Amino acid sequence: MKKRLTGIAAVTLSFALLFSACSSDKKNEKDNEAGNEEIVEAVENYFKQLTNMSLSKITKYAEESSFSDLDLKSDEFDVLNAYIEKVEFEVTEAEGKEKKGTGTATVEITYVDLDKILNSVDDPSDVDELVEAINNKKAKTKSDEVELDMSYDDKWIVADDEPVYDLLMDSFEDVRDALKNGDDPQNTDPAIDTTEDPTVDTTTESTTESTTESTTAQTTPTSDTEPDDTYETRPEPDVVDRHLISLDEVKSILTEAGLELENENNSNGTNAFEMVKSDDSFNFIVAEFDDPATCRQYYEMFEENISELNGMKSDEWQGNTHHYIVKNIADYDNHTYELYLYRDEKALVLCMIDTAPGADVPIEYYEVIEKIGLYDIPVV
């Protein structure tokens, strides 16, 4: 459940701006800011334990820590310790809701470029040489952003630190291989094959075959797994005829359907509200703007978020509504998101349906969508 709720939050991250700094409800604003500060603090506590290599204590700050299961030899630990100690981080964005118990934090991580370290040392299997190179103040670094799911139960903690683990430990695998090669007494120079007749040059043939196989693997389409990125098959509408009922009527229909008001903003040229089912399986965000440019800005943010979902995508237009289906989203337990985005010159309506693998969308959800004029569901 936590994965699913956080997934919806990730899709609607851009729209959260509608209900944060510009919100007319000052109390909620202060509560959200306080909650976000607590998320930042929780992430910072997690990284302090990590960079101190206090792996036995890290589970206090991460519900499921991949680092707690590390199985390292002493030489591997020495290199990893030097590597992790030099990790720097900055929480660039944090958002969460205590009553739902879910949140997200975006963290920029700066770490030593281990590929450059391995290429710079004389003996990649020498622990002391590797540690010295990593600790060198001139060691090259690189930065990447990760998004962490957060969970709340009396306090905020990292729900799953796998994104951090994957980022840092994927780079470390080459170091582990180098150290293992140094320990192997049978290790020989891979460029020299003593079983071949030295008068026969097989290097060109082997290289050619390898290159051909690699190219084929990269260019052969994998229609079973690659997403069908067709969400730009038609330009989004600019000035178009509205086919929705009035937004006040929309709110009334959603209330009758059992959705609850989650957020509302009526200030700074924006009239917006968010309504959700208690399990977050059916969500609506409705907004009107005085400025058409602002409306377009939010629309483009949403399109960008959709493009980043890692699943099988399909889409189609009906009137002014762009309908997306994103199936088997790997990051969110292979759930499917069905999304409807309506836009005219000054209004946006976003509907989101979240279903578990093998589950069907409740028919009443489709009835609500048709009733407000968002989309005519084809009869199957």
Buried (B, 14 or more C-beta within 10 A) or exposed (E): EBBBBBBBBBBBBBBBBBBBEBBEBEEBBEEBEEBBEBBBBBBBBBBBBBBEBEBEEBBBBBBBBBBEEBEBEEBBEBBBBBBBBBBEBBBEBBBBBBEBBBBBBBBBBEBBBBEEBBEBBEEBBBBEBBBBBBEEEEBEEEEEEBBBBBBBEEEBBBBBBBBBBEBBBEBBEBBBEBBBBBEEEEEEEEEEEEEEEEEEEEEEEEEEEEEEEEEEEEEEEEEEEEBBEEBEEEEBBEEEEBBBBEBEEBBEBBEEBEBEEBBBBEEEEBBBBBBBBEEBBBBBBBBBBEEBEBBBBBBEBBBEBBEEBEBBBBBBEBBBBBBBBBBBBEBBBBBBBBBBBBBBEBBBBBBBBBBEEEEEBBEEBBEBBEBBBBBEBEEE
